[in-house]
Amino acid sequence: MSSNYTERPAEAPISRTLPGAHIADPAPLGLAAFALTTFVLSCVNANIVPQALVGGALGLALAYGGICQFTAGVWEFAKGNTFGATAFCSYGGFWLSFWWLAEKDLAKLGPDGYKVVGVYLLGWAIFTAYMAVAASRVSGAVLGVFVLLTVTFAILAIGWFDKESSNWIKIGGYLGIVTAAVAWYTSFAGVTAFTFKRQVLPVGPRA
């Protein structure tokens, strides 16, 4: 990383900032948007709530997971945080693209239409895997989010390649719930560190 970057103080576990930047830490917002949207969709995938209620997840995918998280990524660009900007803008784009994809009738793509979703999820698994390597230099909590998310994407991809296998997708749903919980924890750690002016919740050391 460029020598122009300085270490972030303890109250912000995810970002690095440019000297003199006076922008609130967007990481807790980005993580919260990711966590809630992931949690709701994962409850659908895990069959905790009926598939018919997926519309609730789509609203979150557009407004919170998509727009809010993408905005958090733009703020990270302004703060000079390459990792945070890449992560939040990318996953904001993921949720926006998911919203668009879910609105489409995949049956019109023919009997192999499910493979489109499998390739889509596989691509996100690859992206998340290399971001997990970079996350090891941020904090243990952030690394946990990316490792769990990598596995979640991979399991869901297998499920869709296996002709929408309900068992694999259900496993991916439960993994997504765990991923959301860790993301919420990391967001909570960032918010409380700011309001208490000290690190309240441990986020683990970076590699």
Secondary structure, DSSP 8 states (H G I E B T S, - for coil): --TT-B---TT-SS--B-TT------HHHHHHHHHHHHHHHHHHHTTSS-GGGHHHHHHHHHIIIIIIHHHHHHHHHHHT-HHHHHHHHHHHHHHHHHHHHHTS-GGGG-TTTHHHHHHHHHHHHHHHHHHHHHHTTT-HHHHHHHHHHHHHHHHHHHHHHTTS-HHHHHHHHHHHHHHHHHHHHHHHHHHHHHHHTS--S------
